C-alpha cells in the first residue's frame, strides 16, 4: 500500500464518522423537539376545562 491509498482510506473513514455524527445530532434534535411537543400537550391537557359533573348527559341511544 502506498501513502495515497492509506490517506484515501483515512479520509473515507473520517467522512463516515462525520456523517454518523451529523446523523446522531439530527436524531437527537428530533427527539428534543418531540419532547417539547409532548410537554406542551401535557400542559394543554392540564389547562383544559374539566367537565361539570352536575350535568348527567348520556350519549347512549
Order of alpha helices (4+ residues) and beta strands (2+ residues): alpha
